[in-house]
Amino acid sequence: MITGANSGIGRATAVRAAEEGAAAVIVAAPSLTAREGGAPTTELVEQAGATARFVPTDVRDPAAFDAVVAAADEFGGMDTLANVAGISDRVDLLEIDLERLRRVMSVNFEGTFLGSQAAARSMIRTGKHGSIINVSSVGGMRGFAHASTYSASKGAVRAFTYALADAVAPHGIRANVVHPGQVDTEMLRVEMGGGSPIRIPLGRKGRPHEIADTIVWLASDLSSYVNGASIVVDGGYSAVI
């Protein structure tokens, strides 16, 4: 199950999971239409060889995850959750009001918390030794003046994942967090103004499928002893600042 799977990194993760043999992919997103347009993610997943199911999901609503879990139960239960859904907010720190702060935190952190909780309960109930992958950001490791709410929310995702990994490990469930750098998505281009003028050692922005590859690896048995880890996928950016 992948939140935010109608666009960007979530969309790429859904397709990559299908390509790597996922039997079914639950596309959990506010709408079937992608930010970047094109065919719905469900069609791309089916073309890649997996069954796809779209479940309208507002990650701020605990009840929304009941529907997601019910959909996963139709396929024998959820064994992987990727919390990818997120929003940005590019504004000066001194201009942020409480409503604006809560909007970003509710999607980026609370949505990750609620999704992880629902997935853990489902995996424990069905006896799945699953994997939960949360998507933070290099912005959750560093602070950016014009993205303070984003940095705060993604930092919360990072710290929460460490606690989550400890909590679910006795049930055979792993939890890890991925920190993408600047990735060429519609959110970066439109909502974040194209990103910041930073030096990336590899000389380019990341591509959604490169983050997806890491998420799918963390979902697989190839990472069976990786738990509570922060994995940075940023072309070397955070290594040199």
Residue, then its C-alpha position, 0 to 999 in steps of 0.5 A: m500500500i502506497t499513500g500519495a501514489n497518484s503522483g511523483i515518488g508514490r506513483a513511481t513506487a507503485v509501478r516499481a513494486a509491480e515490476e518487482g513482483a508485487a501481487a497487488v498494489i493499493v493506490a491510496a491518494p486523494s484522487l485518481t488523477a495525477r498531478e503530472g497528468g497521464a494515465p492513472t497509476t492503477e493503469l500503469v501498475e496493471q500494465a506492469g503485471a500487478t493487480a491495482r486498487f484505488v482507494p480514495t484516501d485523506v491521510r489526515d482522517p483515521a477512518a480513511f485507513d480503515a478502507v485501505v486496510a479492508a482493501a488490502d485484506e481482500f488480497g490476504g493482508m497488507d505486508t508493505l506500507a510506503n508513506v509517501a503522501g506529502i505537501s510543501d509550503r514555501v513561505d518565510l518563517l515570520e509569515i506562518d500562522l498556526e493554521r498554515l503550520r497545522r496543515v503541513m503537519s497534519v498531512n506530512f506527520e500525522g498522515t504518516f503516523l496514522g498510516s503506520q499505526a493502521a499498517a502495524r495493526s493490520m500486519i500484527r492481526t494477520g501475522k505478516h512480518g512486513s515493512i513500513i517505509n516512511v518518506s522524509s526529506v533532506g529537509g527533515m535533516r537540515g533546516f531551510a529558511h523558506a520551508s520551516t513547516y516542511s522541515a519541521s514535519k519531515g523531521a518529525v517523520r524521521a524521529f517517529t520512524y525510529a520509535l516505530a522501528d523499536a515498537v514493531a520489531p518484536h512483531g517481526i515488522r521493520a520500519n525505515v525512513v528515506h530522505p530524498g533530496q531534490v527530486d524532479t516532480e511536479m511538487l518541486r517544480v510548481e509548489m516549491g518553485g523548482g527547488s533551491p539553488i544548491r550544489i548536488p555532487l552528481g550534478r542533477k536533481g533526482r528522478p522519482h524512480e531512483i527514490a522508488d528503487t530504494i523504497v522497494w528495496l526496503a520492502s523486500d527481503l534483500s533488506s531483511y536486517v535493515n530496521g530503524a535506518s535513515i537512508v539518504v538518496d540525494g545525489g550527495y547533497s547532504a554530504v557536502i553542505 
